[in-house]
Amino acid sequence: MALVTTEKMLKDAQAGHYAVGAFNVENLEFVMAVLAAAEETKSPVIMQTTPGTIKTAGLDYFYGMVKAAAERASVPVALHLDHGDGYNRCMQAFRTGYTSVMIDGSHESFEDNIALTKSVADAGRAMGVPVEAELGKVGGKEDDGPAVEGESPYTDPAEAKEFVERTGCTSLAIGVGTSHGVYTSDPHIEQSVVKAIRDAVDVPLVLHGTSGVPDEQVAEAVKNGICKVNYATELRQAYTKGFMAYMAENPACFDPKKPAKEGMREITELVKIRMTNLNSVGKAE
């Protein structure tokens, strides 16, 4: 089937009290591995790229790979720009054919974030493409951008309500205590914040920085209103683990497809677990 937008995916998840997995893809092997997991679990899937990943090849290369994956798939596949770093980047993604974009104005002031997000959301609405925004601070370091430290990690529910109303964004990434990258201490999702924001806004909520967060915490957050869950770091770790393990056992190998296949297998098994957990939340109620 053709690529689809994230709008119906996330609204269905919101109504069904489950979440859609969103997985950052770094190359062709990541795309194939994530698709294999989606097919096996019969799950809708969002594949996403960051500005840093795009710099290695270009929006058009990633669009071509994920479009090909979607055309082979029996499950819905969306292509999302993760942490869009400005109006121009989002416009480039729209023009390339991305079916969802995120504009990340969380490093700006509240008013500047609103202005930037509204400009992208207005354009997305005109083109029929949903726009995710971020309010609050997800800690750590996403992609190759600046690290976020020393600020409150929580999104204010009253600000979230005003932000959604004034910007017209179609989903909202919120700060609830998670962090990008590798955790150096035990992660903790503040569930009361998730619930308070869910009660304040009507758009689907997004959880960033989920790699390394215990499955039971993620499941609780989904019950409390999260509809999209992002994974990036742990996919990189899984692929590298499989690739390097093969090379350690076969140091004379010069065919990159062989270690890459092991990296893909690690990703597929990991993503299957994540998808199954996210899908089962609503069914368990």
Rosetta silent file (secondary structure, phi, psi, omega in degrees, C-alpha in Angstrom):
SEQUENCE: MALVTTEKMLKDAQAGHYAVGAFNVENLEFVMAVLAAAEETKSPVIMQTTPGTIKTAGLDYFYGMVKAAAERASVPVALHLDHGDGYNRCMQAFRTGYTSVMIDGSHESFEDNIALTKSVADAGRAMGVPVEAELGKVGGKEDDGPAVEGESPYTDPAEAKEFVERTGCTSLAIGVGTSHGVYTSDPHIEQSVVKAIRDAVDVPLVLHGTSGVPDEQVAEAVKNGICKVNYATELRQAYTKGFMAYMAENPACFDPKKPAKEGMREITELVKIRMTNLNSVGKAE
SCORE:     score description
SCORE:     0.000 S_00000001
   1 L     0.000  165.781  179.845    0.000    0.000    0.000 S_00000001
   2 L   -76.668  161.735  172.980    1.016    3.637   -0.318 S_00000001
   3 L   -56.910  143.760  177.935    2.474    5.667    2.502 S_00000001
   4 L  -119.565  164.297  174.901   -0.206    7.002    4.849 S_00000001
   5 L   -82.157  169.366  178.931   -0.255    9.938    7.227 S_00000001
   6 H   -85.124   -5.736 -172.221   -0.080    9.517   10.976 S_00000001
   7 H   -60.033  -54.594 -178.826   -3.431   11.235   11.551 S_00000001
   8 H   -66.830  -39.839  178.381   -5.694    8.161   11.407 S_00000001
   9 H   -52.054  -50.926 -173.351   -3.043    5.972   13.083 S_00000001
  10 H   -75.603  -33.543  176.553   -2.863    8.198   16.140 S_00000001
  11 H   -67.477  -38.673  176.018   -6.590    8.889   16.364 S_00000001
  12 H   -63.505  -41.868  179.013   -7.265    5.146   16.236 S_00000001
  13 H   -64.330  -40.487  179.469   -4.652    4.620   18.953 S_00000001
  14 H   -62.176  -43.734 -179.557   -6.221    7.355   21.064 S_00000001
  15 H   -70.080  -32.939 -176.122   -9.659    5.772   20.740 S_00000001
  16 H   -93.723   -0.835  178.238   -8.326    2.258   21.356 S_00000001
  17 L    59.890   39.627  170.787   -6.071    3.171   24.293 S_00000001
  18 L  -128.571 -174.420  179.590   -2.932    1.762   22.697 S_00000001
  19 L  -133.869  152.511  175.338    0.098    3.418   21.088 S_00000001
  20 E   -96.042  134.480  176.839    1.814    3.325   17.710 S_00000001
  21 E   -79.754  135.025  176.581    5.545    2.645   17.685 S_00000001
  22 E  -120.203  121.135 -169.469    7.726    5.215   15.914 S_00000001
  23 E  -122.762  125.934  178.507   11.201    3.989   15.050 S_00000001
  24 E   -73.551  128.728 -179.137   14.137    6.034   13.804 S_00000001
  25 L  -109.892  135.114 -173.698   15.683    4.448   10.721 S_00000001
  26 L  -105.605  -22.506 -178.456   19.335    5.055    9.849 S_00000001
  27 L  -164.142 -174.247 -177.506   19.755    3.132    6.586 S_00000001
  28 H   -60.081  -40.271 -177.965   18.146    0.540    4.325 S_00000001
  29 H   -62.936  -38.402  176.632   18.752   -2.294    6.791 S_00000001
  30 H   -62.491  -44.915 -179.295   16.889   -0.420    9.536 S_00000001
  31 H   -59.690  -47.797 -178.691   13.930    0.151    7.195 S_00000001
  32 H   -64.743  -39.805 -178.606   13.750   -3.509    6.211 S_00000001
  33 H   -68.221  -42.019  179.108   14.117   -4.717    9.803 S_00000001
  34 H   -66.193  -41.598  178.634   11.414   -2.422   11.165 S_00000001
  35 H   -62.072  -41.181  179.325    9.044   -3.382    8.353 S_00000001
  36 H   -59.416  -40.597  178.789    9.609   -7.092    9.059 S_00000001
  37 H   -67.641  -40.723  179.434    8.627   -6.563   12.699 S_00000001
  38 H   -62.852  -42.154  179.419    5.547   -4.548   11.725 S_00000001
  39 H   -65.180  -43.419 -176.513    4.406   -7.262    9.332 S_00000001
  40 H   -66.420  -35.387 -179.167    4.957  -10.045   11.834 S_00000001
  41 H   -94.209   -1.116 -179.347    3.029   -8.233   14.587 S_00000001
  42 L    54.656   48.291 -174.377    0.444   -6.838   12.131 S_00000001
  43 L  -115.662  138.992  167.217    1.065   -3.359   13.506 S_00000001
  44 L   -63.176  149.647 -175.400    0.853    0.083   11.929 S_00000001
  45 E  -142.456  145.666  174.118    4.275    1.662   12.039 S_00000001
  46 E  -112.565  121.302  172.179    5.894    5.075   11.829 S_00000001
  47 E  -101.038  136.262 -174.186    9.403    5.236   10.412 S_00000001
  48 E  -138.169  154.084  179.492   11.177    8.470   11.155 S_00000001
  49 E  -129.456  144.381  176.073   14.394   10.316   10.388 S_00000001
  50 L   -95.056  163.833  174.819   16.148   13.121   12.230 S_00000001
  51 H   -55.818  -37.349  178.882   17.925   16.058   10.600 S_00000001
  52 H   -63.746  -41.606  177.767   21.247   14.442   11.536 S_00000001
  53 H   -65.959  -41.008 -179.179   20.330   11.206    9.774 S_00000001
  54 H   -60.137  -33.236 -178.619   19.073   13.110    6.741 S_00000001
  55 L   -62.522  -22.042 -178.820   22.466   14.794    6.396 S_00000001
  56 L   -77.462  -20.092 -175.365   24.006   11.423    5.571 S_00000001
  57 L  -146.734  -39.161 -176.526   21.894   10.916    2.456 S_00000001
  58 L   117.130  151.845  178.680   19.046   13.397    1.991 S_00000001
  59 H   -57.048  -37.746 -175.241   15.310   13.426    2.468 S_00000001
  60 H   -66.533  -37.574  177.635   14.800   11.932   -0.987 S_00000001
  61 H   -62.983  -47.408 -178.238   16.843    8.807   -0.267 S_00000001
  62 H   -68.509  -37.264  175.309   14.928    8.043    2.913 S_00000001
  63 H   -59.294  -45.008 -179.110   11.609    8.838    1.237 S_00000001
  64 H   -61.314  -42.398 -178.900   12.472    6.391   -1.555 S_00000001
  65 H   -66.856  -46.796 -176.036   13.375    3.593    0.857 S_00000001
  66 H   -73.541  -33.597  174.880   10.338    3.960    3.112 S_00000001
  67 H   -60.622  -43.429  177.919    7.991    4.459    0.149 S_00000001
  68 H   -63.080  -40.206  178.010    9.245    1.143   -1.271 S_00000001
  69 H   -62.319  -44.699 -179.194    8.712   -0.501    2.114 S_00000001
  70 H   -61.973  -38.801 -178.004    5.161    0.828    2.333 S_00000001
  71 H   -68.778  -22.753  176.003    4.325   -0.459   -1.143 S_00000001
  72 H   -88.592  -13.560 -168.288    5.397   -3.958   -0.073 S_00000001
  73 L   -86.372  153.081  172.083    3.577   -3.796    3.240 S_00000001
  74 L  -102.687   -0.668  178.619    0.203   -5.139    4.312 S_00000001
  75 L  -116.088  156.541  178.626    0.192   -2.777    7.319 S_00000001
  76 L   -66.105  135.214  178.412   -0.024    1.039    7.334 S_00000001
  77 E  -127.614  129.565  175.553    3.381    2.763    7.112 S_00000001
  78 E  -118.286  151.833  177.093    4.008    6.469    7.675 S_00000001
  79 E  -115.615  120.301 -169.637    7.202    8.486    7.134 S_00000001
  80 E  -121.565  136.908  170.394    7.829   11.131    9.785 S_00000001
  81 E   -85.884  116.114 -178.107   10.393   13.902   10.179 S_00000001
  82 E   -93.156  133.939  178.071   11.567   13.688   13.787 S_00000001
  83 E    53.335   49.641  175.260   12.746   16.859   15.546 S_00000001
  84 E   -53.050  125.118 -170.971   12.371   19.093   12.517 S_00000001
  85 L  -101.258   53.732  175.102   14.879   21.873   13.119 S_00000001
  86 L   132.803  163.120 -178.574   13.116   24.832   11.573 S_00000001
  87 H   -59.224  -45.085 -175.557   10.438   25.950    9.147 S_00000001
  88 H   -63.424  -41.265  178.714   12.583   25.350    6.058 S_00000001
  89 H   -61.219  -42.572  179.607   13.407   21.759    7.001 S_00000001
  90 H   -65.312  -39.771  177.968    9.718   20.984    7.481 S_00000001
  91 H   -63.908  -38.606  177.171    8.836   22.545    4.127 S_00000001
  92 H   -61.981  -41.255  178.988   11.506   20.395    2.471 S_00000001
  93 H   -65.304  -42.966  176.411    9.986   17.293    4.077 S_00000001
  94 H   -56.251  -49.378 -175.390    6.496   18.277    2.896 S_00000001
  95 H   -67.510  -30.748 -179.979    7.743   18.776   -0.661 S_00000001
  96 H   -71.666  -30.549 -179.864    9.694   15.503   -0.646 S_00000001
  97 L   121.395    7.394  175.106    6.600   13.501    0.307 S_00000001
  98 L   -57.584  140.915 -174.869    6.950   12.878    4.039 S_00000001
  99 L  -101.327    9.833  175.815    3.523   12.030    5.431 S_00000001
 100 E  -167.541  143.432  175.487    4.094   13.534    8.895 S_00000001
 101 E  -136.451  152.821  170.288    6.473   16.121   10.322 S_00000001
 102 E  -114.771  129.895  168.550    7.552   17.312   13.744 S_00000001
 103 E  -103.543  121.716 -177.009    8.546   20.900   14.298 S_00000001
 104 L  -104.610   96.897  175.719   10.658   21.145   17.429 S_00000001
 105 L  -104.123   19.706 -173.557   10.466   24.644   18.878 S_00000001
 106 L   -67.938  -18.093  178.070   11.010   23.435   22.437 S_00000001
 107 L   -84.945   -5.534  179.550   14.329   25.278   22.683 S_00000001
 108 L   -92.253  171.919  172.540   12.531   28.566   21.983 S_00000001
 109 L   -66.845  163.998 -179.262   10.509   30.729   24.338 S_00000001
 110 H   -54.767  -48.755 -177.644    6.845   29.814   24.776 S_00000001
 111 H   -67.836  -39.997  179.014    5.657   32.561   22.416 S_00000001
 112 H   -68.759  -35.057  175.662    8.333   31.865   19.805 S_00000001
 113 H   -63.168  -43.379  177.819    7.543   28.153   19.940 S_00000001
 114 H   -60.086  -47.357 -177.053    3.877   28.963   19.327 S_00000001
 115 H   -62.790  -45.614 -179.577    4.698   31.215   16.363 S_00000001
 116 H   -65.249  -47.301 -178.680    7.042   28.682   14.752 S_00000001
 117 H   -62.505  -41.997  179.929    4.735   25.725   15.346 S_00000001
 118 H   -62.030  -39.484 -179.170    1.697   27.583   14.007 S_00000001
 119 H   -63.079  -39.713  179.150    3.526   28.480   10.794 S_00000001
 120 H   -75.315  -40.945 -179.843    4.359   24.824   10.145 S_00000001
 121 H   -63.718  -37.600  177.114    0.962   23.524   11.281 S_00000001
 122 H   -62.536  -44.053  178.730   -0.806   25.963    8.943 S_00000001
 123 H   -65.518  -42.047  179.036    1.297   24.737    6.023 S_00000001
 124 H   -61.600  -41.678  179.328    0.738   21.114    6.983 S_00000001
 125 H   -61.196  -41.355  179.736   -3.004   21.613    7.163 S_00000001
 126 H   -65.201  -28.491 -177.620   -3.021   23.099    3.668 S_00000001
 127 H  -100.028   -0.911  179.289   -1.091   20.086    2.368 S_00000001
 128 L    74.517   27.090 -178.671   -3.005   17.455    4.335 S_00000001
 129 L  -117.461  124.927 -179.985    0.016   16.468    6.435 S_00000001
 130 L   -68.225  151.635 -176.388   -0.226   16.214   10.255 S_00000001
 131 E  -128.094  119.932  173.199    2.239   18.178   12.387 S_00000001
 132 E   -88.717  143.696  176.578    3.666   17.090   15.737 S_00000001
 133 E  -127.393  171.034  177.272    5.025   19.755   18.091 S_00000001
 134 E  -131.265  133.869  175.688    6.956   19.696   21.350 S_00000001
 135 E  -131.522  128.195 -174.337    6.288   21.650   24.513 S_00000001
 136 L   102.748 -175.757 -174.907    8.497   21.236   27.548 S_00000001
 137 L  -121.986  114.248  168.710   11.959   19.761   27.750 S_00000001
 138 L   -88.490  121.465 -171.455   12.834   16.176   26.988 S_00000001
 139 E   -67.557 -177.997  178.619   16.281   15.852   28.566 S_00000001
 140 E    76.344 -149.573 -172.471   19.518   14.579   27.116 S_00000001
 141 L  -137.456  115.084  176.621   20.567   15.121   23.529 S_00000001
 142 L   -92.393  133.658  177.115   18.530   14.297   20.470 S_00000001
 143 L    58.081 -129.877  177.955   20.479   13.639   17.298 S_00000001
 144 L  -113.729   24.070  178.847   23.462   16.042   17.159 S_00000001
 145 L   -83.668 -176.486 -178.374   21.669   19.009   18.714 S_00000001
 146 L   -71.286  148.205  175.378   22.362   20.629   22.067 S_00000001
 147 L   -74.046  148.079  178.022   21.861   18.708   25.289 S_00000001
 148 E  -109.162  113.104 -178.697   19.012   19.819   27.528 S_00000001
 149 L  -138.743  154.547  169.820   20.013   19.941   31.167 S_00000001
 150 L    76.848    8.932  178.090   19.107   21.859   34.292 S_00000001
 151 L  -117.540  162.189  178.576   15.536   22.786   33.327 S_00000001
 152 L   -59.017  130.063 -178.103   12.206   21.454   34.537 S_00000001
 153 L   -83.311    1.554 -171.587   11.559   18.207   32.648 S_00000001
 154 E  -109.931  138.109  173.650    7.790   18.556   32.838 S_00000001
 155 L   -78.972  137.042  178.558    5.305   20.162   30.465 S_00000001
 156 L   -81.318  124.056 -176.863    2.786   22.431   32.169 S_00000001
 157 H   -59.411  -39.172  179.843   -0.782   21.208   31.450 S_00000001
 158 H   -66.202  -40.594  176.784   -2.250   24.734   31.298 S_00000001
 159 H   -65.353  -37.486  179.430    0.454   25.808   28.848 S_00000001
 160 H   -60.727  -43.175  179.340   -0.190   22.656   26.813 S_00000001
 161 H   -61.043  -48.177  179.584   -3.865   23.556   26.439 S_00000001
 162 H   -63.843  -41.716 -177.411   -3.068   27.086   25.290 S_00000001
 163 H   -61.269  -48.400 -178.930   -0.292   25.852   23.005 S_00000001
 164 H   -64.105  -42.471 -178.911   -2.490   23.327   21.177 S_00000001
 165 H   -64.211  -39.479 -175.170   -5.336   25.807   20.800 S_00000001
 166 H   -83.592  -25.223 -176.740   -3.113   28.553   19.414 S_00000001
 167 H   -96.171  -32.036 -174.568   -0.918   26.467   17.113 S_00000001
 168 L    76.533   18.291  176.184   -3.300   23.918   15.625 S_00000001
 169 L   -63.373  153.060 -175.368   -0.721   21.123   15.952 S_00000001
 170 L   -98.178  -13.200  172.008   -2.217   17.657   15.496 S_00000001
 171 E  -152.872  160.645 -172.905   -0.148   15.857   18.152 S_00000001
 172 E  -135.839  122.249  171.420    2.034   16.966   21.035 S_00000001
 173 E   -83.559  132.057 -173.318    5.321   15.619   22.410 S_00000001
 174 E  -123.551  153.640  175.898    5.478   16.313   26.126 S_00000001
 175 L   -90.079  115.372 -178.233    8.125   16.408   28.821 S_00000001
 176 E  -130.861   15.204  177.659    7.328   13.828   31.498 S_00000001
 177 L   112.636   -6.538  179.293   10.801   12.955   32.782 S_00000001
 178 L   -81.791  170.571 -175.318   12.262   10.945   29.905 S_00000001
 179 E  -146.213  144.703  175.879   15.550   11.732   28.190 S_00000001
 180 L   -74.084  155.516  174.832   17.140   11.245   24.786 S_00000001
 181 L    86.411 -153.809 -177.330   20.186    9.033   24.406 S_00000001
 182 L   -94.993  128.135  179.784   21.553    6.541   26.935 S_00000001
 183 L   -72.668  135.940  175.819   20.262    6.791   30.511 S_00000001
 184 L  -103.328   -4.160  173.673   22.895    7.175   33.213 S_00000001
 185 L  -143.999  172.081 -177.057   20.348    6.700   36.019 S_00000001
 186 L   -64.569  124.628  179.325   17.036    4.892   36.360 S_00000001
 187 L   -71.299  151.803 -179.367   14.441    6.509   34.065 S_00000001
 188 L  -146.324  124.721  173.717   11.140    7.652   35.516 S_00000001
 189 L   -95.184  125.723  177.853    7.939    8.782   33.797 S_00000001
 190 L   -82.547   96.005 -172.598    5.853   11.137   35.914 S_00000001
 191 H   -64.587  -30.508  179.694    2.456    9.580   35.218 S_00000001
 192 H   -63.477  -32.390  178.105    0.497   12.353   36.940 S_00000001
 193 H   -69.963  -42.355  177.143    1.817   14.806   34.349 S_00000001
 194 H   -56.872  -48.262 -177.817    0.737   12.537   31.492 S_00000001
 195 H   -64.838  -40.131 -179.067   -2.773   12.296   32.920 S_00000001
 196 H   -65.598  -39.755  178.984   -3.052   16.017   33.594 S_00000001
 197 H   -71.385  -39.103  176.290   -2.030   16.902   30.041 S_00000001
 198 H   -57.103  -40.511 -179.686   -4.356   14.255   28.591 S_00000001
 199 H   -72.594  -20.806 -175.756   -7.216   15.892   30.480 S_00000001
 200 H   -91.331  -26.940 -176.317   -6.199   19.351   29.251 S_00000001
 201 L  -125.853  162.548 -178.984   -5.834   18.699   25.504 S_00000001
 202 L  -111.752    0.827  178.972   -7.641   16.618   22.910 S_00000001
 203 L   -88.702  156.151  176.777   -4.766   15.829   20.520 S_00000001
 204 L   -60.580  143.855 -178.455   -2.760   12.579   20.703 S_00000001
 205 E  -103.443  147.733 -173.649    0.262   12.742   23.012 S_00000001
 206 E  -121.778  138.366  177.830    3.782   11.604   22.109 S_00000001
 207 E  -109.203  119.624  175.797    6.514   10.131   24.309 S_00000001
 208 L  -101.637  166.618  175.499   10.129   10.819   23.335 S_00000001
 209 L    66.305   40.654 -171.380   13.307    9.397   24.882 S_00000001
 210 L   -91.570  -18.435  179.110   11.839    5.938   25.425 S_00000001
 211 L   -57.875  124.286 -179.982   14.889    3.762   24.754 S_00000001
 212 L    93.763   -8.252  178.233   15.838    2.200   28.075 S_00000001
 213 L   -81.750  131.438 -179.671   12.558    3.003   29.841 S_00000001
 214 L   -55.383  140.710 -176.914   11.036   -0.121   31.469 S_00000001
 215 H   -56.270  -36.377 -177.663    8.133   -1.573   29.508 S_00000001
 216 H   -67.411  -32.682  176.564    5.776   -1.344   32.491 S_00000001
 217 H   -68.693  -40.561  178.968    6.361    2.418   32.765 S_00000001
 218 H   -64.772  -43.810  179.154    5.692    2.849   29.053 S_00000001
 219 H   -60.404  -41.032  178.190    2.532    0.740   29.286 S_00000001
 220 H   -64.101  -39.361  178.649    1.292    2.855   32.184 S_00000001
 221 H   -65.238  -37.653  177.322    1.950    6.022   30.187 S_00000001
 222 H   -64.994  -43.622  175.796   -0.018    4.604   27.263 S_00000001
 223 H   -57.935  -33.093 -176.012   -2.931    3.828   29.585 S_00000001
 224 L   -87.889   -1.971  172.586   -2.725    7.416   30.784 S_00000001
 225 L   134.837   -5.052  178.303   -2.893    8.940   27.317 S_00000001
 226 E   -73.767  134.448 -175.984    0.293    8.461   25.270 S_00000001
 227 E  -116.961  -17.275  179.187   -0.529    7.500   21.647 S_00000001
 228 E  -136.594  130.923 -177.531    2.889    7.528   19.919 S_00000001
 229 E  -124.010  123.321 -176.207    6.099    6.162   21.410 S_00000001
 230 E   -94.182  138.264  174.411    9.495    6.974   19.882 S_00000001
 231 E  -132.789  131.876  178.476   12.495    4.635   19.865 S_00000001
 232 L  -138.012  -63.530 -172.491   15.913    5.496   18.434 S_00000001
 233 H   -54.807  -44.292 -174.321   18.976    4.795   20.584 S_00000001
 234 H   -70.761  -22.543  174.174   18.173    1.162   21.296 S_00000001
 235 H   -70.300  -40.727  176.578   17.764    0.379   17.588 S_00000001
 236 H   -61.050  -43.630 -179.359   21.265    1.722   16.959 S_00000001
 237 H   -63.933  -41.481 -178.553   22.568   -0.375   19.838 S_00000001
 238 H   -64.964  -45.418 -179.323   20.799   -3.516   18.578 S_00000001
 239 H   -62.401  -45.641 -179.296   22.099   -3.169   15.037 S_00000001
 240 H   -63.459  -39.317  178.580   25.649   -2.525   16.204 S_00000001
 241 H   -59.103  -49.921 -178.658   25.493   -5.474   18.583 S_00000001
 242 H   -65.216  -43.053 -178.898   24.481   -7.904   15.830 S_00000001
 243 H   -62.498  -49.411 -175.825   26.919   -6.480   13.285 S_00000001
 244 H   -69.883  -34.481  178.579   29.912   -6.492   15.628 S_00000001
 245 H   -63.663  -41.342  178.744   29.147   -9.949   17.026 S_00000001
 246 H   -63.878  -43.542 -178.217   29.181  -11.405   13.514 S_00000001
 247 H   -68.044  -32.105  177.596   32.463   -9.689   12.681 S_00000001
 248 H   -65.069  -35.181 -179.867   34.054  -10.876   15.916 S_00000001
 249 H   -85.642  -20.815 -176.623   33.274  -14.462   14.951 S_00000001
 250 L  -133.515   65.251 -172.514   34.091  -13.963   11.271 S_00000001
 251 L   -64.369  -19.050 -179.916   36.935  -11.449   11.133 S_00000001
 252 L   -86.591   -4.472 -177.431   37.864  -12.354    7.565 S_00000001
 253 L   -64.577  131.174  174.644   34.381  -11.502    6.235 S_00000001
 254 L  -123.518   13.674  175.642   34.371   -8.759    3.629 S_00000001
 255 L  -100.104  104.533 -174.000   30.736   -9.084    2.559 S_00000001
 256 L   -64.218  -18.480 -178.887   28.864   -6.342    4.490 S_00000001
 257 H   -65.504  -31.740 -175.740   25.519   -8.015    3.864 S_00000001
 258 H   -69.953  -52.262  175.986   26.344  -10.843    6.265 S_00000001
 259 H   -67.096  -31.850  178.178   27.008   -8.804    9.443 S_00000001
 260 H   -62.849  -36.507  178.554   24.248   -6.392    8.410 S_00000001
 261 H   -61.123  -38.044  177.424   21.806   -9.310    8.331 S_00000001
 262 H   -69.395  -37.413  174.857   22.639  -10.036   11.977 S_00000001
 263 H   -62.984  -41.554  177.574   22.137   -6.390   12.847 S_00000001
 264 H   -62.225  -41.703 -179.650   18.768   -6.450   11.110 S_00000001
 265 H   -60.758  -41.764  178.563   17.761   -9.568   13.019 S_00000001
 266 H   -62.064  -43.184  178.899   18.542   -7.835   16.327 S_00000001
 267 H   -63.247  -47.328 -177.236   16.443   -4.813   15.343 S_00000001
 268 H   -58.387  -45.309 -179.618   13.512   -6.939   14.185 S_00000001
 269 H   -64.275  -40.799  178.423   13.392   -8.914   17.425 S_00000001
 270 H   -63.940  -47.692 -177.135   13.601   -5.730   19.497 S_00000001
 271 H   -66.445  -35.437  176.009   10.904   -3.914   17.522 S_00000001
 272 H   -58.656  -43.314  178.849    8.596   -6.948   17.689 S_00000001
 273 H   -63.043  -46.613 -178.751    8.787   -6.805   21.490 S_00000001
 274 H   -63.180  -44.357 -179.594    8.112   -3.065   21.575 S_00000001
 275 H   -64.143  -42.138 -179.185    5.189   -3.294   19.151 S_00000001
 276 H   -62.766  -41.629  178.022    3.604   -6.196   20.984 S_00000001
 277 H   -63.534  -44.495 -177.984    3.786   -4.296   24.267 S_00000001
 278 H   -67.502  -36.578 -179.137    2.306   -1.124   22.791 S_00000001
 279 H   -70.832  -30.914 -170.717   -0.493   -3.026   21.043 S_00000001
 280 H   -82.399  -11.548 -174.742   -1.460   -5.038   24.100 S_00000001
 281 H   -61.403  -54.270 -178.384   -2.138   -2.115   26.441 S_00000001
 282 H   -64.733  -35.313 -179.624   -5.632   -1.319   25.233 S_00000001
 283 H   -68.122  -23.743 -177.835   -6.541   -4.978   24.837 S_00000001
 284 L   -79.347  -13.076 -176.489   -5.653   -5.638   28.454 S_00000001
 285 L   -82.680    0.000    0.000   -8.239   -3.195   29.753 S_00000001
